[in-house]
Amino acid sequence: MARPFGWHSGKLICAEIEVDILNVIGTTGALKPLSGNSTTTFTNATLSNGVLTVTHNLGTKYVTVQIYDNNDKLVLPDEITLSTANTVQVDLGSFVSITGTWRVVIIG
C-alpha cells in the first residue's frame, strides 16, 4: 500500500511502494529466477550468414543473452534481436568464422 507524500516517523517520504518480497526472493532468501534459463552449444556450421538463431522456449521476450567462445571467454556479439517470446537471433557476422564449439546462455 502506498503512503502519501509527507513526513512519517521523522523522515520525509517522497515515494513508497509495497512489494510482495516473497514473490521476488522466496522464503530461502535466494533470488528466484524469472522464468528459467537455456544453454546450448554451437559451431560455425550452425550459423546462417553469421547469425545464430536460438529457440529457448522460455516464454518471455525480454531475456539476457551471453555468448562464450571456445576458450570460455565472454564475447560481445554485433547485435542481439529478441525475435519472439521463444527465440533470439545473435549476429556474429564480424567474427567471419568461429573456431571450435561456442556456448550461448539465455536467462529469462
N, CA, C and O atoms as CSV, one atom per row, in Angstrom:
chain,resi,resn,atom,element,x,y,z
A,1,MET,N,N,0.842,-1.167,0.000
A,1,MET,CA,C,0.000,0.000,0.000
A,1,MET,C,C,0.893,1.238,0.000
A,1,MET,O,O,1.790,1.356,0.835
A,2,ALA,N,N,0.659,2.142,-0.911
A,2,ALA,CA,C,1.479,3.345,-0.995
A,2,ALA,C,C,1.057,4.349,0.069
A,2,ALA,O,O,-0.131,4.550,0.324
A,3,ARG,N,N,2.054,4.971,0.682
A,3,ARG,CA,C,1.784,6.038,1.643
A,3,ARG,C,C,1.822,7.364,0.924
A,3,ARG,O,O,2.528,7.505,-0.075
A,4,PRO,N,N,1.077,8.343,1.411
A,4,PRO,CA,C,1.122,9.663,0.760
A,4,PRO,C,C,2.467,10.333,1.004
A,4,PRO,O,O,3.209,9.965,1.915
A,5,PHE,N,N,2.761,11.323,0.172
A,5,PHE,CA,C,3.967,12.106,0.376
A,5,PHE,C,C,3.840,12.861,1.690
A,5,PHE,O,O,2.737,13.214,2.107
A,6,GLY,N,N,4.969,13.106,2.338
A,6,GLY,CA,C,4.951,13.882,3.571
A,6,GLY,C,C,5.924,13.314,4.582
A,6,GLY,O,O,6.877,12.621,4.224
A,7,TRP,N,N,5.679,13.611,5.843
A,7,TRP,CA,C,6.554,13.163,6.916
A,7,TRP,C,C,5.981,11.911,7.559
A,7,TRP,O,O,4.775,11.805,7.779
A,8,HIS,N,N,6.874,10.954,7.860
A,8,HIS,CA,C,6.476,9.739,8.561
A,8,HIS,C,C,7.627,9.326,9.467
A,8,HIS,O,O,8.749,9.134,8.998
A,9,SER,N,N,7.366,9.191,10.730
A,9,SER,CA,C,8.384,8.800,11.717
A,9,SER,C,C,9.630,9.655,11.619
A,9,SER,O,O,10.745,9.145,11.729
A,10,GLY,N,N,9.450,10.970,11.410
A,10,GLY,CA,C,10.585,11.878,11.370
A,10,GLY,C,C,11.355,11.869,10.069
A,10,GLY,O,O,12.407,12.500,9.975
A,11,LYS,N,N,10.851,11.159,9.048
A,11,LYS,CA,C,11.536,11.098,7.756
A,11,LYS,C,C,10.600,11.613,6.679
A,11,LYS,O,O,9.387,11.414,6.741
A,12,LEU,N,N,11.181,12.279,5.690
A,12,LEU,CA,C,10.417,12.756,4.556
A,12,LEU,C,C,10.179,11.586,3.607
A,12,LEU,O,O,11.131,10.965,3.134
A,13,ILE,N,N,8.932,11.290,3.334
A,13,ILE,CA,C,8.576,10.210,2.416
A,13,ILE,C,C,8.279,10.836,1.058
A,13,ILE,O,O,7.323,11.599,0.919
A,14,CYS,N,N,9.097,10.514,0.056
A,14,CYS,CA,C,8.876,11.025,-1.297
A,14,CYS,C,C,8.045,10.059,-2.116
A,14,CYS,O,O,7.197,10.474,-2.906
A,15,ALA,N,N,8.284,8.780,-1.930
A,15,ALA,CA,C,7.510,7.751,-2.609
A,15,ALA,C,C,7.781,6.440,-1.906
A,15,ALA,O,O,8.906,6.180,-1.478
A,16,GLU,N,N,6.786,5.637,-1.787
A,16,GLU,CA,C,6.963,4.335,-1.157
A,16,GLU,C,C,6.080,3.347,-1.881
A,16,GLU,O,O,4.894,3.605,-2.087
A,17,ILE,N,N,6.646,2.214,-2.270
A,17,ILE,CA,C,5.911,1.189,-2.990
A,17,ILE,C,C,6.025,-0.110,-2.214
A,17,ILE,O,O,7.114,-0.492,-1.786
A,18,GLU,N,N,4.915,-0.782,-2.035
A,18,GLU,CA,C,4.917,-2.064,-1.345
A,18,GLU,C,C,5.174,-3.168,-2.359
A,18,GLU,O,O,4.556,-3.198,-3.423
A,19,VAL,N,N,6.081,-4.070,-2.030
A,19,VAL,CA,C,6.429,-5.181,-2.911
A,19,VAL,C,C,6.216,-6.475,-2.153
A,19,VAL,O,O,6.579,-6.579,-0.981
A,20,ASP,N,N,5.631,-7.463,-2.813
A,20,ASP,CA,C,5.488,-8.786,-2.217
A,20,ASP,C,C,6.840,-9.478,-2.322
A,20,ASP,O,O,7.122,-10.151,-3.313
A,21,ILE,N,N,7.669,-9.316,-1.307
A,21,ILE,CA,C,9.052,-9.782,-1.337
A,21,ILE,C,C,9.163,-11.294,-1.491
A,21,ILE,O,O,10.156,-11.778,-2.035
A,22,LEU,N,N,8.180,-12.047,-1.032
A,22,LEU,CA,C,8.253,-13.494,-1.175
A,22,LEU,C,C,8.153,-13.928,-2.633
A,22,LEU,O,O,8.638,-15.002,-2.987
A,23,ASN,N,N,7.534,-13.117,-3.481
A,23,ASN,CA,C,7.491,-13.448,-4.896
A,23,ASN,C,C,8.788,-13.104,-5.598
A,23,ASN,O,O,9.003,-13.533,-6.731
A,24,VAL,N,N,9.652,-12.345,-4.961
A,24,VAL,CA,C,10.933,-11.980,-5.557
A,24,VAL,C,C,12.057,-12.865,-5.038
A,24,VAL,O,O,12.859,-13.372,-5.823
A,25,ILE,N,N,12.125,-13.058,-3.699
A,25,ILE,CA,C,13.237,-13.818,-3.150
A,25,ILE,C,C,12.832,-15.139,-2.518
A,25,ILE,O,O,13.702,-15.957,-2.218
A,26,GLY,N,N,11.552,-15.375,-2.306
A,26,GLY,CA,C,11.137,-16.632,-1.705
A,26,GLY,C,C,11.494,-16.694,-0.231
A,26,GLY,O,O,12.024,-15.735,0.330
A,27,THR,N,N,11.202,-17.822,0.389
A,27,THR,CA,C,11.422,-17.958,1.828
A,27,THR,C,C,12.868,-18.278,2.174
A,27,THR,O,O,13.256,-18.160,3.337
A,28,THR,N,N,13.684,-18.682,1.190
A,28,THR,CA,C,15.079,-19.030,1.476
A,28,THR,C,C,15.992,-17.812,1.442
A,28,THR,O,O,17.132,-17.885,1.900
A,29,GLY,N,N,15.508,-16.694,0.907
A,29,GLY,CA,C,16.340,-15.503,0.790
A,29,GLY,C,C,17.121,-15.460,-0.507
A,29,GLY,O,O,17.779,-14.460,-0.791
A,30,ALA,N,N,17.065,-16.532,-1.311
A,30,ALA,CA,C,17.766,-16.542,-2.596
A,30,ALA,C,C,16.844,-15.976,-3.670
A,30,ALA,O,O,15.632,-16.191,-3.642
A,31,LEU,N,N,17.437,-15.247,-4.618
A,31,LEU,CA,C,16.632,-14.703,-5.704
A,31,LEU,C,C,16.040,-15.822,-6.542
A,31,LEU,O,O,16.722,-16.794,-6.865
A,32,LYS,N,N,14.787,-15.684,-6.889
A,32,LYS,CA,C,14.126,-16.651,-7.752
A,32,LYS,C,C,14.385,-16.278,-9.208
A,32,LYS,O,O,14.392,-15.093,-9.543
A,33,PRO,N,N,14.599,-17.268,-10.083
A,33,PRO,CA,C,14.704,-16.931,-11.500
A,33,PRO,C,C,13.355,-16.466,-12.013
A,33,PRO,O,O,12.318,-16.948,-11.557
A,34,LEU,N,N,13.357,-15.537,-12.954
A,34,LEU,CA,C,12.103,-15.039,-13.502
A,34,LEU,C,C,11.367,-16.127,-14.266
A,34,LEU,O,O,10.185,-16.362,-14.016
A,35,SER,N,N,12.042,-16.793,-15.188
A,35,SER,CA,C,11.418,-17.847,-15.974
A,35,SER,C,C,12.288,-19.093,-16.022
A,35,SER,O,O,11.775,-20.211,-15.979
A,36,GLY,N,N,13.581,-18.911,-16.110
A,36,GLY,CA,C,14.491,-20.039,-16.239
A,36,GLY,C,C,15.671,-19.649,-17.090
A,36,GLY,O,O,15.952,-18.468,-17.290
A,37,ASN,N,N,16.362,-20.657,-17.589
A,37,ASN,CA,C,17.466,-20.378,-18.485
A,37,ASN,C,C,17.597,-21.485,-19.514
A,37,ASN,O,O,17.028,-22.567,-19.370
A,38,SER,N,N,18.351,-21.191,-20.540
A,38,SER,CA,C,18.568,-22.124,-21.632
A,38,SER,C,C,20.029,-22.006,-22.044
A,38,SER,O,O,20.537,-20.904,-22.249
A,39,THR,N,N,20.694,-23.133,-22.161
A,39,THR,CA,C,22.099,-23.152,-22.563
A,39,THR,C,C,22.268,-24.162,-23.686
A,39,THR,O,O,21.759,-25.281,-23.611
A,40,THR,N,N,22.978,-23.763,-24.715
A,40,THR,CA,C,23.263,-24.691,-25.809
A,40,THR,C,C,24.608,-24.338,-26.427
A,40,THR,O,O,25.110,-23.227,-26.256
A,41,THR,N,N,25.176,-25.280,-27.136
A,41,THR,CA,C,26.445,-25.043,-27.831
A,41,THR,C,C,26.179,-24.922,-29.320
A,41,THR,O,O,25.151,-25.370,-29.828
A,42,PHE,N,N,27.140,-24.299,-30.013
A,42,PHE,CA,C,27.015,-24.163,-31.461
A,42,PHE,C,C,28.391,-24.062,-32.087
A,42,PHE,O,O,29.374,-23.760,-31.412
A,43,THR,N,N,28.449,-24.316,-33.377
A,43,THR,CA,C,29.693,-24.222,-34.147
A,43,THR,C,C,29.460,-23.292,-35.326
A,43,THR,O,O,28.355,-22.785,-35.516
A,44,ASN,N,N,30.499,-23.070,-36.114
A,44,ASN,CA,C,30.390,-22.208,-37.283
A,44,ASN,C,C,29.330,-22.732,-38.256
A,44,ASN,O,O,28.643,-21.944,-38.905
A,45,ALA,N,N,29.195,-24.048,-38.358
A,45,ALA,CA,C,28.215,-24.646,-39.267
A,45,ALA,C,C,26.779,-24.314,-38.862
A,45,ALA,O,O,25.874,-24.380,-39.694
A,46,THR,N,N,26.561,-23.960,-37.597
A,46,THR,CA,C,25.228,-23.633,-37.097
A,46,THR,C,C,24.774,-22.252,-37.558
A,46,THR,O,O,23.574,-21.986,-37.628
A,47,LEU,N,N,25.717,-21.378,-37.869
A,47,LEU,CA,C,25.400,-20.000,-38.241
A,47,LEU,C,C,24.859,-19.918,-39.667
A,47,LEU,O,O,25.259,-20.685,-40.542
A,48,SER,N,N,23.952,-18.982,-39.881
A,48,SER,CA,C,23.423,-18.699,-41.215
A,48,SER,C,C,23.780,-17.257,-41.538
A,48,SER,O,O,23.207,-16.327,-40.970
A,49,ASN,N,N,24.723,-17.073,-42.446
A,49,ASN,CA,C,25.230,-15.732,-42.778
A,49,ASN,C,C,25.707,-14.993,-41.536
A,49,ASN,O,O,25.499,-13.787,-41.402
A,50,GLY,N,N,26.350,-15.727,-40.626
A,50,GLY,CA,C,26.909,-15.125,-39.420
A,50,GLY,C,C,25.910,-14.925,-38.297
A,50,GLY,O,O,26.259,-14.366,-37.257
A,51,VAL,N,N,24.667,-15.371,-38.486
A,51,VAL,CA,C,23.627,-15.177,-37.477
A,51,VAL,C,C,23.228,-16.516,-36.871
A,51,VAL,O,O,22.968,-17.490,-37.578
A,52,LEU,N,N,23.185,-16.536,-35.551
A,52,LEU,CA,C,22.742,-17.709,-34.798
A,52,LEU,C,C,21.302,-17.476,-34.360
A,52,LEU,O,O,21.007,-16.471,-33.713
A,53,THR,N,N,20.405,-18.391,-34.703
A,53,THR,CA,C,19.027,-18.329,-34.232
A,53,THR,C,C,18.861,-19.397,-33.159
A,53,THR,O,O,19.140,-20.575,-33.385
A,54,VAL,N,N,18.399,-18.964,-31.983
A,54,VAL,CA,C,18.248,-19.878,-30.853
A,54,VAL,C,C,16.788,-19.908,-30.416
A,54,VAL,O,O,16.178,-18.866,-30.174
A,55,THR,N,N,16.238,-21.111,-30.317
A,55,THR,CA,C,14.909,-21.291,-29.744
A,55,THR,C,C,15.114,-21.694,-28.292
A,55,THR,O,O,15.623,-22.780,-28.015
A,56,HIS,N,N,14.722,-20.825,-27.359
A,56,HIS,CA,C,14.960,-21.073,-25.935
A,56,HIS,C,C,13.713,-21.556,-25.193
A,56,HIS,O,O,13.828,-22.145,-24.118
A,57,ASN,N,N,12.538,-21.318,-25.744
A,57,ASN,CA,C,11.271,-21.769,-25.144
A,57,ASN,C,C,11.069,-21.324,-23.698
A,57,ASN,O,O,10.504,-22.066,-22.894
A,58,LEU,N,N,11.527,-20.118,-23.364
A,58,LEU,CA,C,11.329,-19.592,-22.008
A,58,LEU,C,C,10.001,-18.849,-21.873
A,58,LEU,O,O,9.580,-18.534,-20.760
A,59,GLY,N,N,9.349,-18.570,-22.980
A,59,GLY,CA,C,8.046,-17.926,-22.933
A,59,GLY,C,C,8.080,-16.465,-22.529
A,59,GLY,O,O,7.072,-15.919,-22.079
A,60,THR,N,N,9.232,-15.828,-22.687
A,60,THR,CA,C,9.351,-14.407,-22.385
A,60,THR,C,C,10.302,-13.774,-23.394
A,60,THR,O,O,11.372,-14.316,-23.673
A,61,LYS,N,N,9.913,-12.632,-23.935
A,61,LYS,CA,C,10.701,-11.998,-24.989
A,61,LYS,C,C,11.958,-11.323,-24.457
A,61,LYS,O,O,13.009,-11.378,-25.095
A,62,TYR,N,N,11.858,-10.687,-23.295
A,62,TYR,CA,C,12.970,-9.877,-22.803
A,62,TYR,C,C,13.889,-10.715,-21.927
A,62,TYR,O,O,13.691,-10.837,-20.718
A,63,VAL,N,N,14.897,-11.287,-22.573
A,63,VAL,CA,C,15.848,-12.185,-21.929
A,63,VAL,C,C,17.250,-11.583,-22.006
A,63,VAL,O,O,17.490,-10.629,-22.746
A,64,THR,N,N,18.155,-12.145,-21.241
A,64,THR,CA,C,19.562,-11.779,-21.292
A,64,THR,C,C,20.305,-12.860,-22.064
A,64,THR,O,O,20.125,-14.049,-21.802
A,65,VAL,N,N,21.136,-12.451,-23.012
A,65,VAL,CA,C,21.859,-13.395,-23.860
A,65,VAL,C,C,23.352,-13.205,-23.645
A,65,VAL,O,O,23.861,-12.085,-23.700
A,66,GLN,N,N,24.048,-14.312,-23.399
A,66,GLN,CA,C,25.504,-14.280,-23.241
A,66,GLN,C,C,26.119,-15.304,-24.187
A,66,GLN,O,O,25.600,-16.409,-24.348
A,67,ILE,N,N,27.235,-14.920,-24.813
A,67,ILE,CA,C,27.940,-15.804,-25.738
A,67,ILE,C,C,29.352,-16.026,-25.200
A,67,ILE,O,O,30.036,-15.077,-24.817
A,68,TYR,N,N,29.777,-17.285,-25.175
A,68,TYR,CA,C,31.133,-17.647,-24.740
A,68,TYR,C,C,31.826,-18.390,-25.874
A,68,TYR,O,O,31.234,-19.268,-26.502
A,69,ASP,N,N,33.090,-18.035,-26.136
A,69,ASP,CA,C,33.829,-18.693,-27.206
A,69,ASP,C,C,34.414,-20.022,-26.741
A,69,ASP,O,O,34.156,-20.468,-25.623
A,70,ASN,N,N,35.202,-20.647,-27.608
A,70,ASN,CA,C,35.767,-21.962,-27.294
A,70,ASN,C,C,36.855,-21.908,-26.225
A,70,ASN,O,O,37.354,-22.954,-25.809
A,71,ASN,N,N,37.234,-20.712,-25.772
A,71,ASN,CA,C,38.181,-20.548,-24.659
A,71,ASN,C,C,37.475,-20.061,-23.398
A,71,ASN,O,O,38.125,-19.593,-22.464
A,72,ASP,N,N,36.141,-20.169,-23.368
A,72,ASP,CA,C,35.307,-19.749,-22.241
A,72,ASP,C,C,35.423,-18.262,-21.924
A,72,ASP,O,O,35.296,-17.851,-20.771
A,73,LYS,N,N,35.665,-17.459,-22.960
A,73,LYS,CA,C,35.693,-16.005,-22.801
A,73,LYS,C,C,34.358,-15.431,-23.263
A,73,LYS,O,O,33.816,-15.847,-24.286
A,74,LEU,N,N,33.835,-14.476,-22.505
A,74,LEU,CA,C,32.599,-13.804,-22.870
A,74,LEU,C,C,32.832,-12.979,-24.129
A,74,LEU,O,O,33.781,-12.198,-24.198
A,75,VAL,N,N,31.973,-13.148,-25.116
A,75,VAL,CA,C,32.096,-12.481,-26.399
A,75,VAL,C,C,30.928,-11.521,-26.568
A,75,VAL,O,O,29.792,-11.863,-26.240
A,76,LEU,N,N,31.195,-10.334,-27.074
A,76,LEU,CA,C,30.140,-9.364,-27.349
A,76,LEU,C,C,29.740,-9.485,-28.816
A,76,LEU,O,O,30.526,-9.154,-29.704
A,77,PRO,N,N,28.525,-9.958,-29.073
A,77,PRO,CA,C,28.081,-10.087,-30.464
A,77,PRO,C,C,27.836,-8.719,-31.088
A,77,PRO,O,O,27.766,-7.709,-30.386
A,78,ASP,N,N,27.706,-8.694,-32.412
A,78,ASP,CA,C,27.432,-7.447,-33.124
A,78,ASP,C,C,26.058,-6.907,-32.754
A,78,ASP,O,O,25.873,-5.702,-32.581
A,79,GLU,N,N,25.100,-7.816,-32.637
A,79,GLU,CA,C,23.731,-7.405,-32.342
A,79,GLU,C,C,22.942,-8.603,-31.835
A,79,GLU,O,O,23.192,-9.739,-32.237
A,80,ILE,N,N,21.994,-8.339,-30.954
A,80,ILE,CA,C,21.082,-9.369,-30.461
A,80,ILE,C,C,19.668,-8.877,-30.746
A,80,ILE,O,O,19.306,-7.759,-30.382
A,81,THR,N,N,18.880,-9.714,-31.393
A,81,THR,CA,C,17.489,-9.381,-31.685
A,81,THR,C,C,16.594,-10.340,-30.915
A,81,THR,O,O,16.698,-11.557,-31.065
A,82,LEU,N,N,15.719,-9.787,-30.097
A,82,LEU,CA,C,14.770,-10.593,-29.334
A,82,LEU,C,C,13.555,-10.785,-30.232
A,82,LEU,O,O,12.631,-9.972,-30.224
A,83,SER,N,N,13.563,-11.861,-31.000
A,83,SER,CA,C,12.582,-12.063,-32.067
A,83,SER,C,C,11.174,-12.326,-31.553
A,83,SER,O,O,10.225,-11.647,-31.947
A,84,THR,N,N,11.042,-13.310,-30.674
A,84,THR,CA,C,9.734,-13.676,-30.124
A,84,THR,C,C,9.910,-14.031,-28.655
A,84,THR,O,O,11.002,-13.889,-28.106
A,85,ALA,N,N,8.857,-14.485,-28.029
A,85,ALA,CA,C,8.928,-14.908,-26.629
A,85,ALA,C,C,9.718,-16.198,-26.477
A,85,ALA,O,O,9.985,-16.628,-25.355
A,86,ASN,N,N,10.097,-16.823,-27.591
A,86,ASN,CA,C,10.822,-18.086,-27.523
A,86,ASN,C,C,12.061,-18.165,-28.398
A,86,ASN,O,O,12.735,-19.195,-28.408
A,87,THR,N,N,12.382,-17.094,-29.140
A,87,THR,CA,C,13.566,-17.133,-30.000
A,87,THR,C,C,14.352,-15.823,-29.956
A,87,THR,O,O,13.794,-14.743,-29.764
A,88,VAL,N,N,15.651,-15.957,-30.138
A,88,VAL,CA,C,16.536,-14.799,-30.276
A,88,VAL,C,C,17.447,-15.036,-31.474
A,88,VAL,O,O,17.698,-16.176,-31.864
A,89,GLN,N,N,17.934,-13.946,-32.047
A,89,GLN,CA,C,18.924,-14.022,-33.102
A,89,GLN,C,C,20.157,-13.262,-32.648
A,89,GLN,O,O,20.073,-12.130,-32.172
A,90,VAL,N,N,21.301,-13.908,-32.804
A,90,VAL,CA,C,22.575,-13.329,-32.375
A,90,VAL,C,C,23.452,-13.153,-33.608
A,90,VAL,O,O,23.807,-14.129,-34.269
A,91,ASP,N,N,23.799,-11.909,-33.915
A,91,ASP,CA,C,24.626,-11.607,-35.082
A,91,ASP,C,C,26.098,-11.671,-34.679
A,91,ASP,O,O,26.569,-10.886,-33.857
A,92,LEU,N,N,26.806,-12.620,-35.274
A,92,LEU,CA,C,28.239,-12.787,-35.040
A,92,LEU,C,C,29.021,-12.575,-36.336
A,92,LEU,O,O,30.140,-13.066,-36.480
A,93,GLY,N,N,28.428,-11.846,-37.272
A,93,GLY,CA,C,28.995,-11.661,-38.602
A,93,GLY,C,C,30.392,-11.080,-38.626
A,93,GLY,O,O,31.179,-11.413,-39.511
A,94,SER,N,N,30.721,-10.218,-37.675
A,94,SER,CA,C,32.061,-9.603,-37.689
A,94,SER,C,C,33.159,-10.597,-37.317
A,94,SER,O,O,34.341,-10.310,-37.507
A,95,PHE,N,N,32.785,-11.745,-36.796
A,95,PHE,CA,C,33.782,-12.762,-36.453
A,95,PHE,C,C,34.175,-13.585,-37.676
A,95,PHE,O,O,35.083,-14.412,-37.585
A,96,VAL,N,N,33.529,-13.385,-38.797
A,96,VAL,CA,C,33.737,-14.060,-40.078
A,96,VAL,C,C,33.549,-15.570,-39.925
A,96,VAL,O,O,32.612,-16.130,-40.494
A,97,SER,N,N,34.404,-16.222,-39.185
A,97,SER,CA,C,34.304,-17.661,-38.957
A,97,SER,C,C,34.714,-17.943,-37.519
A,97,SER,O,O,35.734,-17.440,-37.048
A,98,ILE,N,N,33.922,-18.745,-36.828
A,98,ILE,CA,C,34.291,-19.067,-35.450
A,98,ILE,C,C,34.986,-20.417,-35.413
A,98,ILE,O,O,34.740,-21.281,-36.255
A,99,THR,N,N,35.854,-20.586,-34.430
A,99,THR,CA,C,36.620,-21.816,-34.283
A,99,THR,C,C,36.122,-22.589,-33.081
A,99,THR,O,O,35.889,-22.013,-32.018
A,100,GLY,N,N,35.960,-23.886,-33.241
A,100,GLY,CA,C,35.570,-24.742,-32.129
A,100,GLY,C,C,34.098,-24.617,-31.781
A,100,GLY,O,O,33.280,-24.153,-32.575
A,101,THR,N,N,33.792,-25.043,-30.574
A,101,THR,CA,C,32.414,-25.046,-30.087
A,101,THR,C,C,32.215,-23.877,-29.121
A,101,THR,O,O,32.950,-23.735,-28.144
A,102,TRP,N,N,31.227,-23.057,-29.403
A,102,TRP,CA,C,30.878,-21.927,-28.565
A,102,TRP,C,C,29.611,-22.230,-27.801
A,102,TRP,O,O,28.931,-23.214,-28.093
A,103,ARG,N,N,29.284,-21.403,-26.829
A,103,ARG,CA,C,28.111,-21.620,-25.978
A,103,ARG,C,C,27.283,-20.345,-25.910
A,103,ARG,O,O,27.825,-19.242,-25.838
A,104,VAL,N,N,25.957,-20.509,-25.932
A,104,VAL,CA,C,25.033,-19.404,-25.719
A,104,VAL,C,C,24.230,-19.714,-24.462
A,104,VAL,O,O,23.709,-20.817,-24.299
A,105,VAL,N,N,24.137,-18.721,-23.574
A,105,VAL,CA,C,23.364,-18.834,-22.341
A,105,VAL,C,C,22.282,-17.767,-22.405
A,105,VAL,O,O,22.563,-16.589,-22.625
A,106,ILE,N,N,21.034,-18.201,-22.207
A,106,ILE,CA,C,19.900,-17.275,-22.242
A,106,ILE,C,C,19.190,-17.367,-20.899
A,106,ILE,O,O,18.814,-18.451,-20.453
A,107,ILE,N,N,19.014,-16.223,-20.268
A,107,ILE,CA,C,18.375,-16.147,-18.954
A,107,ILE,C,C,17.127,-15.304,-19.086
A,107,ILE,O,O,17.173,-14.186,-19.600
A,108,GLY,N,N,16.009,-15.842,-18.621
A,108,GLY,CA,C,14.768,-15.107,-18.767
A,108,GLY,C,C,13.920,-15.112,-17.525
A,108,GLY,O,O,12.839,-14.524,-17.514
